[in-house]
Amino acid sequence: MPQQALSDLLWPGDARAGDLFGDAAVVAAMVRVEQAWLHTLSGTPVDLSGLVEPDDLPALAEESEASGNPVVPLLALLRSRLGDAGLLHAGLTSQDVLDTALVLCLRETTGRLLDEVAAQIEALCELADRHRDTPMAGRTLTQHAVPITFGLKVAGWLTGVLDARDVLAAAADLPIQIGGAAGSLAAPTALAGAPGRARDWVARTAAELGLAVREPWHTARAPFTRFADALVTCSDAWGKIANDVLVGSRPEVGEIAEGTAEGRGGSSTMPNKRNPVLAVLVRRAALAAPPLAATMHVAAANAVDERPDGSWHVEWATLRTLSRRTVVAGSQTAELLSGLTVNAARMARTLDAARPGIDAEQRKFGADAPYRGATDDIIDAVLARAARESSGRGRADRRTAR
């Protein structure tokens, strides 16, 4: 089914996420789940992808209210167009289809994020190495502390991004979710004639979809809460970068600035303004992400019985919103870093103006200038980690995002 681009007027930059997690993408993912299961049961390859058209989406969205989820009207549509529906959806429940479809959409989120993170790491490595000797004032609790280099600051940014990539990779190996009506595989077992064969059907369907296999997790929602937490870890790392850029680009500081782009950063009334828009929008995403992940945890903690009443339902749009916003912020961060302007002369002047106070600790220990400690070792270690993990993780990341 053709994908549709989305946009959100009140979340500037949302178009960067394209059709990720749009209605068309979710419906296509649900159809893929039904198709893979039908193939497993029938033994014959089937193609259901052409049975749903973009014009069907408004009706599916409206009709989902009657059953409380979009799987029921989708099945009615597929059955009406298949003629002989046969084994379509046999043994499955709505939660199996929708949960697994969400997993497929999250896998696309992972692929998009890994691409953005790779671009960020490349830009950060270059900045850290190029500015390893660029002196500036280190600041703690908003005040001058000791001299550092801008390369050391960037190495800290890079560490945060590398940590976020590790957390994302660990959470991204999401499993298929098939358990039948109450998580016991009762209907699949009845169809298969034996529990072992039913479990083999689940494994074969997972293999066709390229997903991991685990026992039913209808009410054990750690796969989704872990993924949501990983997205927040990404936005945390980017928020730190954005905050430093926002402080450093204040006119009275003037140490760093966003790259220029046609029409960006202007004001509706003040022609003198050049606002650091990318950093502002990345910080916005970092502020908004934790409450969304908290919603996922609240839903998991309030799950009851074998399918929660409302807790399950609140997950869907939350995962969509958090995924799209994180992908947008990842793209904006990559662009911010690739165009970042560093005013080394301004950094040096600020450092000189902070003397002799900023050298107090150095004098206390009788240390020699320039009092850089292990700066070069730290930068080298972080760059080595980036190189090592990037070369070793590339193939695994591609498998995770397939």
N, C-alpha and C positions, 0 to 999 in steps of 0.2 A: 504494500500500500504506500503511495507517495507520502512523504513526510511534509509537515507544515511548519514553517518558521513561526516562532512565537515572539512576543514582545510584551514588555510591561512598562507602561508609561511612568509608573511611580517607583521603578527600580532601574534607574538609568544604567545602561550597559547590558541589560538583560538579553538583548539581541545577540550578544557574543555567544550565548549558550545554544543558539540555533534551535533545532528541533528536539534537543535533549529533553527527555521526559515529557514531551508534549502528548496530547491525547492520542495523536496518530501513532507515536512511538510506543505508548503503553498498550494500545489495542493491538498493534503489530506484534508486540512481545507476548500478549495473551494468546494470540493466534498461533505463534510459534510453539508455545507450550502445548496447546491442544493438538497441533500437528505432530509434534514429536511423540506424544503419548499415543495418538492414534496409529502412528507408524509402528510403535512398539507392540501394540495389541494386535494389529492386523497383519503385521509382517510385510506390508506393502507401502512403499514410499507414497506420500500424499502431499499435495500442495494446496493449502487453504488460503494462501496469501492474497489471491485475487478476488476473494469473496467479499471483502470489505473495502468500501471506497471512502474517500474523504468526505463525500456528501453524507455518509452514514453517521459521522461523528456527533453532530448535534442531537440526533434522535437517540443515539446510545447514551449520551450524557443525560438527557432528560429522562429516559426510561429507567436509568439505573436507580432512581429514587425509589421506585416501587419495591425493589428487592433489597435496596441498601448497598448494592455493589454492582459494578459494570459487567460482571461475568454473565449474569443471567440474561440480560438483553442481547449480549454478544452471541450467546449460544442459540438464542431464538433466531437471530439473523443468520447464523451459519447453517442451522438446520433447515431454514426456509430456502436457502440457496443451494444446499447440497442435494436436496431431493431425498436420497437415501442416506440418512445421517449415520446409520449403523452403529459403530462403536465410539462415535464421537463423545468425549467426556465420560465414557463409561468407567466407573470406579473412582472418578475424581470428585472433589468438592470445590466450591468457588474459591476457598482460601488457597487450595493447592495451586490453582491457575494464577490467581492474582499475586500471591507471594512470590512465585517463581518468575512471573513477568517483572515484578519489581526488581528481583535479583538481576535479571537480564538488563534492565535499564541502569541499575547501579554499576554493572560491569562497563557499560558505555561511559558512565561518569568517571570510572577509574581510568579508562583509556585516555579520555580528554585531560584529566588531571595529570597523569604521568607525562604527557606531552608538554604541558605548561610547566611542570616542575623541572623537567629536563632543560627547558629554555632558561628558567630562573637560575638553575645551578651553573649553567654555562656562563651566564652574565655575571653571577656572583664570583665565580672563580677568577674571571678576568679582572674584575674590580679589586678583589682582595690582593691579587698578585701585583697589579699595577700600582696600587696605593699602599703597599706594605711599608713604604718609607715616607708617606705623607703625614707629617705631624699635625696633631690637633689636640684640643683640650678634651680630656675625658671628663664626663659629668656624672655625678651620683646625687640622687635626691634633688635634682635640678641645678646643682651648684658645681663649680669647677672642682675636680678631684685631683688627678695626676695627668701628666701628658700621656697620650696614646698615639696610635696612627689610625688613619681612616681604614687602612687595610685590616687592622684588628677588629674594628667595628663591623666591617663587612664579613669577616670570618665568623663573627657571632651570628649575623643574619644567615649565613650559609649553614651553620650548624643547626639552626632552627628549621630550615627547609629540608636538610638531610634527615633530621629526626622525623619530620612530618611525612616524608616519603617512606621511611621505614614503617611508621604506624599505618599509613595507607596500604602499603603492600601486605602487611600482616592481616589487615581486615578485609582485603579485597577478594580473598578466595572464598566467595560466598557459595553456599550449597543449594541444591534443589530442595524444594519443599513439597513433598507429596506424602499425605498421611490418610487420605480419605476423610469421611465426614467428621470423625472424632479423633483422628490421629492414630488409629489402630490398624490401618490398612485393611479394614474388614471387607469393603466392597472389592478392592483389587484382589484380595485373597480368595474371595468367593468366585470371582471371574477366572482366576488363575488355577484354582483347585488346590493350591498349597502355598503356605506362607513364603517359602523360599523362592518360589517362582514369582510371586508378587514383588518381593524385594528385588529380584533380578530385573523385573520390568522397570522399577524405579531407577536402578543403576543404568540400564540401557537408555532410558529417556534422558537421564543426566548426561550420559556420554554424548548423546546426539546434540544436546544443548551446550556442551562444553562446561558443565558445572560439576562441582564437587558433590559427593554423596554423604549424607548423614541421616540419622534417624529423624522422624517427623519433629518439627519444632513449632507446631501450631501455637503453643503458649510459652515457649522458651525463646525469647526474642533477642538473645545476645548477638546473633549475626547482624541484625539491623542496628542495635544500639552501638555495637563496636564500630560499624561503618560510619554511623553518624558522629561518633566521637572522633574518628579519624579525619572526617571533614572539618571538624572544629579545630583539631590540631593543625591542619593546614592553614586555616584562616587565622589561628593564633600567630603562627610564624609570620604570615604576611602582614598581619596587623602590627606586629612589632616593627617591621621594616617601614610600613606606612607612617607609623607614629614618629619614627626617627626622621623620615623625610619631611614630614609636616613641621617638626620643630626646626630642623636644619634649614628649611626654605623660608622661614620667617624673615622678613626684610632686615630686621635687626640682628639676625644671625647670619644668613646669607651664605652658608657653607655648602649647601647642595641645592639642586633644583631639578624639577622634572624637565624632560626634553620637550621641545616645542612641537606643536602640531596645529595645522590650520584649523582655526575656529575653537580651539580648546582653551579653557581657562578664562574665558571672557565673562564680563558682567553685563547684566541687562541695562545698567545705568552708569557704571564707572569705567570709562575707557582705559584707565590706568591699571586695572586689575589684570593679574595673570595668576589665577588660582591654581593650586596643585590638585587638580581634579582627580587624577588617577589615585593619588594617595588618599584623598578624601573618601572616594568610593570604596577603596580597599578597607579602610578603617571602618566604614559603615558596615561592610560585610562581616568583619571580625566582631563587631558589637552585636550583630543580629544572630550570628550562628549559634552561640551557646544556648539561648532559650529554645531554639528548634531541637537541638540534641536533647535538651531537658524534657521536651515533650515526648520524645521517643522513650526516654527512661520512665517517665510518668506512665505512659501507656503500658510498658512492659511490667511495671510494678503493680498496675491495676488490672492485669489480665485475670479473668476468672473462667472457671469451667474449661471446656475444650475449645471454645472460640469466644473471645471477649465481646461484650456488648458495648461497642464504642471505642474501646482501647485499640482494637485492631483497625478500625476505620480511620482513626486520626493519624495513623502512621503514613498513609498513602500520600496525601498532599504535603505532609511534613517532609518526607524523603524527597519529593519532587522539588520543593522550594529550596531545601538545604543543598541539594545537588546542583541545581541551576545557579544558585548564588555563589557556591564555592567555585564552580567552573568559571563563572564570570570574574570573580576576584582573582583566580589563578591567572587568567589571561591578562587582566589589568596589571597584576604584579609583574608578570614577565615583561610587559611593555614598559612599565615604569623603570625596571632595572636596566633594560637594554638602552634606554635613552637618558639615564641619570647623568646630570652634569655636576662635576665636583669642582668647587672653587678652592683649590689648594692654597692660594695666596691669602684668601680670607681666613681659612683655618689657621694659617701660620700667624696672621696678625692677631687673631683672637687669643691664640696661645701666648704670644709675646705680651699682650696686654694683661694676661692673667698672672704674669710673674711680678714679684717673686713668690706670691702666695701659693701658686700651683706646684711649686718645687719644694714645698715644706717637707713633705715626706722624704723626698730625695736627700735633703739636707739632714734630716733626722737620722738617716742611716749612713750618711757620709758616702753615698753612692756616686759613681761617675756619671757624667752626662752620656747619652741623652735619657737615661732611666727608662729603658724600654723593656726591661725584664726579659721574658721568654717570648716576646711578640713574634719573632721570626719562626721559632719552633712551633708556636701555636698555629700560625697561618699555614706553615708547611704541613702540619698534621691534618688540618681540616681539608686542605687541598688534596692531600693524599687519600683521605677518606672519600672525598667526592670522586676522585678518579677510580679508586678501587671499587667502590660500590656501584658506580655508574657502569663500569665495564662488566662487573659480575652480575648486576641486576637486570641489564638490558633484556636478555633473553627471557628471564623469569617474568619481568614486567609485561612483555609482549604476550606471554602465555596467559597471565592473569587477566589481561584486558581483551582477550580474543572474543 
